[in-house]
Amino acid sequence: MLHSFIRLLRPLVLALAVFAAMGGAAHAQSLDALRASGAVGESFDGFLVARDSSAQSYVDQVNAQRRKIYGQRAAAQGVPASQVGQVFAQKIMGDVAPGTWLLKPDGSWAQK
């Protein structure tokens, strides 16, 4: 099972690198700023969550991109998109800065 997760994670990391190369660097800076302010948090399912309503439009845009990536990887691997999202979430949560808000499966929030 771990091998399957690693196999799923490798292409996701590549997809993020491609995204960053295509203008995602400015996007990432905005995301980092919103995470640092607490306006957004990361969820266990691989999606961004607006903790402040002013960030909802931004969150919707980010999640649309993530949904597309997860769907593509899921189709390629023959697994549910939700599984891809959870694998991606582990990577995101490991990489975010301390102080970032993380939503747990039980609905509670914790800071990294």
Secondary structure, 3 states (H helix, E strand, C coil): CHHHHHHHHHHHHHHHHHHHHHHHHHHHHHHHHHHHHCCEEEECCCCEEECCHHHHHHHHHHHHHHHHHHHHHHHHHCCCHHHHHHHHHHHHHHHCCCCCEEECCCCCEEEC
